[in-house]
Amino acid sequence: LGARAKEACQMWNGVQPLVDVRKHTIKLIESVLCYALFGIILSNISLWIMVLLTVAPAVNWFSVRVYQNWKYKQRDKQTDMTRKMEYIATVAADFSFGKDIRMYGMKDWLTGMHRMLRKEHNVFLKKVSRYELYSKLGGLFVGLIRDGWSYAILISMTIRGKLTVDEF
């Protein structure tokens, strides 16, 4: 529990969860205001674009949420692996354990254990990266469809004369 609490407060993949709350709150307010302004402008042009701009972020949010929920469920496994690897690295580096390691022939065991845990941790990190990739690809795909469809609607309206070039 102590390790998890420490991890929650420290830098993790370039993010400081507790410290960044203020920054993310400001970013959220900024995004909502931009969406409202953009929505007011686009609602006069096409209701379909507004529907796209509302549904696409919801789908993207769902994709990210699924990934975050999965990752949250994996936190115990990740913490345990990290704790074990840190313990073995600490024991191997501590001179006070040197005599016991030599006397009981634990060098090969410690090395093998660390190698096994590192391999297990790498497999876990690959799995996390794969899930994160799927989540990000889903968001990119939704953005591509959103932007492509929006431009298709605007171009179609411009060609049919419902929208002037300067309004486009």
C-alpha positions as CSV (number, residue, x, y, z in Angstrom):
1,L,0.0,0.0,0.0
2,G,2.9,2.3,0.8
3,A,4.4,1.6,-2.6
4,R,1.1,2.4,-4.4
5,A,0.7,5.6,-2.4
6,K,4.2,6.7,-3.2
7,E,3.7,5.8,-6.9
8,A,0.5,7.9,-7.0
9,C,2.3,11.0,-5.8
10,Q,5.4,10.7,-8.0
11,M,6.2,11.3,-11.6
12,W,4.9,8.4,-13.7
13,N,5.4,8.3,-17.4
14,G,5.8,12.1,-17.5
15,V,2.7,12.7,-15.4
16,Q,2.3,13.7,-11.8
17,P,-1.2,12.6,-11.0
18,L,-1.9,14.8,-8.0
19,V,0.0,17.8,-9.2
20,D,-1.5,17.8,-12.7
21,V,-5.1,18.0,-11.5
22,R,-5.2,21.8,-11.7
23,K,-3.6,21.8,-15.2
24,H,-6.1,19.2,-16.4
25,T,-9.0,21.1,-14.9
26,I,-8.0,24.2,-16.8
27,K,-7.6,22.2,-20.0
28,L,-11.1,20.7,-19.5
29,I,-12.7,24.1,-19.0
30,E,-10.8,25.3,-22.1
31,S,-12.1,22.3,-24.2
32,V,-15.7,22.8,-23.0
33,L,-15.6,26.5,-23.9
34,C,-14.1,25.8,-27.4
35,Y,-16.7,23.1,-28.0
36,A,-19.5,25.5,-27.1
37,L,-18.1,28.2,-29.3
38,F,-17.5,25.8,-32.2
39,G,-20.9,24.3,-31.7
40,I,-22.7,27.6,-31.9
41,I,-20.9,28.4,-35.2
42,L,-21.5,25.0,-36.7
43,S,-25.1,24.6,-35.5
44,N,-26.0,27.3,-38.0
45,I,-24.3,25.4,-40.8
46,S,-25.3,21.8,-40.3
47,L,-26.9,19.8,-37.5
48,W,-25.1,16.6,-38.8
49,I,-21.7,18.1,-38.1
50,M,-22.8,18.9,-34.5
51,V,-24.0,15.3,-34.1
52,L,-20.6,14.1,-35.3
53,L,-18.7,16.5,-33.1
54,T,-20.7,15.3,-30.1
55,V,-20.7,11.5,-30.8
56,A,-17.0,11.2,-31.8
57,P,-15.6,12.4,-28.5
58,A,-18.0,10.2,-26.6
59,V,-16.8,7.1,-28.6
60,N,-13.2,8.2,-28.0
61,W,-13.8,8.7,-24.3
62,F,-15.3,5.2,-24.1
63,S,-12.3,3.8,-25.8
64,V,-9.9,5.5,-23.4
65,R,-12.0,4.6,-20.4
66,V,-11.9,0.9,-21.3
67,Y,-8.1,1.0,-21.5
68,Q,-7.9,2.9,-18.2
69,N,-10.1,0.5,-16.4
70,W,-8.1,-2.5,-17.7
71,K,-4.9,-0.8,-16.6
72,Y,-6.3,0.0,-13.2
73,K,-7.1,-3.6,-12.7
74,Q,-3.5,-4.5,-13.5
75,R,-2.0,-2.2,-10.8
76,D,-1.6,-4.9,-8.2
77,K,0.3,-7.1,-10.6
78,Q,2.6,-4.2,-11.7
79,T,3.3,-3.1,-8.2
80,D,4.1,-6.6,-7.1
81,M,6.5,-7.1,-10.0
82,T,8.2,-3.8,-9.4
83,R,8.5,-4.4,-5.7
84,K,10.1,-7.8,-6.2
85,M,12.6,-6.5,-8.8
86,E,13.5,-3.6,-6.5
87,Y,14.0,-6.0,-3.6
88,I,16.4,-8.3,-5.5
89,A,18.3,-5.3,-6.9
90,T,18.6,-3.8,-3.4
91,V,19.8,-7.1,-1.9
92,A,22.3,-7.7,-4.7
93,A,23.7,-4.2,-4.3
94,D,23.9,-4.1,-0.5
95,F,27.4,-5.0,0.8
96,S,26.0,-6.4,4.0
97,F,24.4,-9.3,2.1
98,G,27.6,-10.0,0.2
99,K,28.9,-12.6,2.7
100,D,25.6,-14.5,2.7
101,I,25.3,-14.4,-1.1
102,R,28.8,-15.9,-1.5
103,M,28.5,-18.3,1.4
104,Y,25.2,-19.8,0.3
105,G,25.9,-19.6,-3.5
106,M,23.0,-17.3,-4.1
107,K,24.6,-15.3,-6.9
108,D,23.1,-17.5,-9.7
109,W,19.8,-17.7,-8.0
110,L,19.5,-13.9,-7.6
111,T,20.7,-13.3,-11.1
112,G,18.2,-15.9,-12.5
113,M,15.4,-14.5,-10.3
114,H,16.1,-10.9,-11.5
115,R,16.2,-12.1,-15.1
116,M,12.9,-14.0,-14.8
117,L,11.2,-11.0,-13.1
118,R,12.6,-8.7,-15.8
119,K,11.3,-11.0,-18.5
120,E,7.9,-11.2,-16.9
121,H,7.8,-7.4,-16.5
122,N,8.8,-6.9,-20.1
123,V,5.9,-9.2,-21.2
124,F,3.6,-7.2,-19.0
125,L,4.8,-3.9,-20.4
126,K,4.3,-5.1,-24.0
127,K,0.8,-6.1,-23.1
128,V,0.1,-2.6,-21.6
129,S,1.7,-1.0,-24.7
130,R,-0.5,-3.1,-27.0
131,Y,-3.7,-2.1,-25.1
132,E,-2.6,1.5,-25.2
133,L,-1.9,1.3,-28.9
134,Y,-5.4,-0.1,-29.6
135,S,-6.9,2.7,-27.5
136,K,-5.0,5.4,-29.3
137,L,-5.7,3.8,-32.7
138,G,-9.4,3.8,-31.9
139,G,-9.2,7.5,-31.0
140,L,-7.3,8.3,-34.3
141,F,-9.8,6.3,-36.3
142,V,-12.8,8.1,-34.7
143,G,-11.0,11.4,-35.4
144,L,-10.4,10.5,-39.0
145,I,-14.1,9.5,-39.5
146,R,-15.2,12.7,-37.7
147,D,-13.0,15.0,-39.7
148,G,-13.5,13.2,-43.0
149,W,-17.3,13.1,-42.6
150,S,-17.4,16.8,-41.5
151,Y,-15.4,17.9,-44.5
152,A,-17.5,15.7,-46.8
153,I,-20.7,17.5,-45.5
154,L,-19.1,20.9,-45.9
155,I,-17.8,20.2,-49.4
156,S,-21.2,18.8,-50.4
157,M,-23.0,21.9,-49.1
158,T,-20.5,24.2,-50.9
159,I,-20.9,22.3,-54.2
160,R,-24.7,22.4,-53.8
161,G,-24.6,26.2,-53.1
162,K,-26.0,25.9,-49.5
163,L,-22.6,27.2,-48.2
164,T,-20.5,29.9,-49.8
165,V,-16.7,29.5,-50.2
166,D,-16.0,32.1,-47.5
167,E,-18.4,30.4,-45.1
168,F,-16.6,27.1,-45.7
